[in-house]
């Protein structure tokens, strides 16, 4: 057979491989946490927003939650405001909060919205203040047994998800900046992974996808191989065995919490790979780590 024709047929096979997933996921909600290096490279930015736009066009309901750490760091440096982290959370005094809100809501959020709209989607940017989407209270960390005040860092107490449901089930793609509102009317900075998990649970999403700067849950410290699928029980065992450690622990625990609260599947994937969202959702093996309560395939050829 002509090599050119073989190449064309191969493309058709890829589409057919995706068909069962399109059928299974039609009309379902997918919450995507977008951050890390995928937000820095122009090539990866375009890749991510193309994936998100395609999901909407083929009948899924994507909801995007974004971070913006590098943009915040850059702004704080320009304003000569010191940056400090405690247990991975940014110490957020009033000046830092003003800068973070300005960057996340006014710059990062609108850039993502604009990119999706350029690709033919209909994105609408909101933050947790809009419609009291994310109600918060102040979060205090414990360091060496001592509670420490780290400023306007929020712990979500309630997600008022109606606005997201109305937008996502219509023709729009909600893009959420991780800023919440307290009963005192103050704004609070919230970890974007946490926001994505809470929103996915509130929406009873079929999928929660965390785009990260690692390949997934690795099989060992020194291995580049990842687990393609894990159950909740297997995750707990890997934590005990210290295979899962460091910054991966809060990510997998967030996934387990989302599963317990009604999310169908969670995924930790490498946002540095072009079209990582499509590759994870619509191929039989995927490219990252899917975490689920039990390994129940969507259809018989799925490799779990």
N, C-alpha and C positions, 0 to 999 in steps of 0.2 A: 504493500500500500504506500502511496505517496506520503512522505514525512509530513508535509503540510496538512494533509487530510487527517493523519494520525493525531496531530496537534489539536485540530479542530474537534475531533471526536473526544479527545481527552477532556477538553473544556466542557463538553456535554455531560461526560461522566461525573465531573465535579458538581455540576448543577443537580444531577439525579441523586448524588450522595446527600445533597442538602435537602432534597424534597421531604423526606419523613420528618425532619426537624421543623421545617416550615409548617407542615401540617399540624404537628404536635403543639407548636408554640404560637400558632395564629391567635391573635386576640389577647395574648398573655403579656404581663408587665415584666420588663427587665430593668433593674436598677443598676447603673454603671457608675462606679467611682473612678473618676478620671483625674490622674495626677502624675507626679514623678517626671521622669525624663520625657514621657510622651507629650508633656505640655511645653517642652523647651524646643524640640526640633520641629521645624516647619513641615518637613516631610511626614513625621509621625502625627502632627496635629491634623493634617489633611486626611491621613489614613483613618484616624479615629472618627472624625466627623463624617467621613464617607460611610464608614461602617454603621454609625448611628442613624444616619439618614436612610440607608438601605433597609435597616431593621423596620423603620416606620413604614416605608413604602411596601414591604411585603407582609404587613399586617401585625407586627409586634408593637408594643407600646413602651418605647424606651424612656426612662427618666434618668437624667444625668446629674450627678453630684460631683462637684469639682473641688480640688484643693487649690493651692496657689502659693506654697511656701517660698519658692525662689523669687516670685514677684514681690512678696511681702519683704523678704530679706533685702532685695534691691532698694525698695522704697525706704525702709528703715535706715539703710546705709546712707542714702541721699539726705535724709532728714537728721542724720547723726544721732539716731536713737539706738541705744545698746540692745542687742538681742541676747536673751538667756532662755535656756530650756531646762525643765525639771521633769524627769521621768518621761522624756519625749514630748512634753507639752510646752508650748511657748508661754513664758511669763508675759502677761498681757495687762500692763497698766493702761491708764486712760489714753496716753499719747499713742501707745502701740495699738490699742483697740481702734482708735480713729484712723490710723494708717492702714490697718488690716481691713477694716470695713471699706475704706475708700478703694483699696486695691482689689479686693475680692469681688465687691458688688459693682464698682464703677468701671473697673478695667478688665480683669480676668473673665468675669461672667459675660460681659458684653462682647468680648473678643470671641468666645466660644459660640455665643448666640449668632454673631455675625457670620462666622465660618459655616455653621450648619445651614443658615439661610442662603448663603452663597451656593451651597451644594443642592439647593432645591427643597430643603426641609423648612418647617415652620416652627422655629424655636422661640421660646419665651423665657426670659431670664427673671428669676425671682430669688429671694433669700428667705431665711427663716423668720424674718420680721413681717413679711407680707402675709396678711391674713392670719397672723400669729401661727404660722406654719410650724415653727419649732419653739415651743415654750421651754424655758430653761430656768435652772437655778445655778448659783455659783458652785463650781467644782473645786474642791480642795484636795491636794495630793498629800500622801503620807510618806515622809522621808525619814528613814531610820526610826520609825515609830512615832514621829512627831508630825502633826498636821501642819501643812504650810499653805498660806494664802498665795496663789499665783495670779491674782487679779481677775480680769473679766474673761475667765475661761468657763464655759458652760457645760452643765450636765443636762441632757434632754429629759424633761419630765412628761412631755406630751407632744405628739405629732398630730396636728390638725390637717389631715391628708386630703380633705375634700377638694381643695383647689387643684391638687396634683391629679386626682382622679378625673376631675372635669376636663383638665387640659389633655392628659395622656390618652384618655379614651375618645377624645375628639381628634382633630388633625394636628395637634401641637406636640412639640417635644419640650417638656419642662427642663430647664437647666438651673440647678439649685446651688447657690453660694452658701457655705457653711457658717452662717451667722444666725444666732438665735436671739430671742427676746425674753427678758425676765419680767416678773410681775412688777418690778420696780421701774420698768420701762427702759432699762439699760440694755445695750447690745452685748452679746457674748460670743466670743470666738470658740468654735467647736471643731474637734478633730473630724476631718472629712470622711474617714473610714467609718467612724461612729455614726455620723449623719446618714451615710448610705445604708448602713445596717438598720438603723431605726426606721428610715423611710421604707425600706424593703419589707420590714416586718409589718408596718402599718398598712401597706398596700397589699399584703399577702402576695408579694411578687413571686413569679415562677423562678426567677433567677436574680441573684446578687452577684455582680462581677466587680472584683477589685483589680484595677490595673496597677501593677507594681513595677519595681526595677529589678525583680528576680524572676527566674523561669517558672517558679511554682514552689511546692514543697519538695525539697530535695531528699533523695534517698539516704544521703549521708553528708557530713560536712564537706568532704572533699570531692563529692560527686556532682556532675552537672546533670545527671539523670533525675527526673522528677516523677513523683507518683501522679498518674493521670486521673485516678479516682480514689477517694478515701471515704470511709464511713466515719461517723462521729466516734465510735468505739476505737477505730484505728488511730484517729487523731489523738485521743487521750493517751493511748499506749505509746505513741511516738513522742509525746511531750514527756512522759515518765522516763522514757529511754534517752531523753535529751537529743533525739534526732531533730525534733522541732525545738528551736530555742531562740533567744534574743527577740528581735523585732517581728519575727514570724509568729510568735505566740499570741500577741494581741489580735493579729489578723485572723488566725484560725479560730480563736475563741469568739471573735465577733461573728465569724461564719456560723459557728455552732449555735450561738445565741439566736441568730436569724432563723436557722433551721427549726429550733425549738418553738419559735413564734410564728411558724406558718410558711416560711419561704421554701420553695421546692428544692432548689439546688443553689449552691454557692460556688464561686470560681475565683481562684487566685491565678492571674495570668500575667505574662510579661508584656507590659505596655510598650516595650522597645521594639517589638516585632510588628512590622507593617501588617495591618488588617487582622490584628490579634483577636478582635471580638468575633469576626466572622469565622476565623479558623477554629476558635474554641466552640462556638455554638453549632456550626453547620458541618463539621467533619466527624467521622466515626470515632476518632481517637482524641481529638482536641490537641491543644499545645501547652496547657497549663495544668493545674490541679483542680478537679471538681470535688467538692466536699458535699456529701449528702447523708441523710439518716441511714439509708440502706441502699445498696447498689441495685437499683431497679432501672434497667435500660429503657430509653424511650422507644426503641424498636430492636429487633433481634440482632442486627449487625453492629450495633453500637458496642465499642470496646471499653469496658469498665474495669 
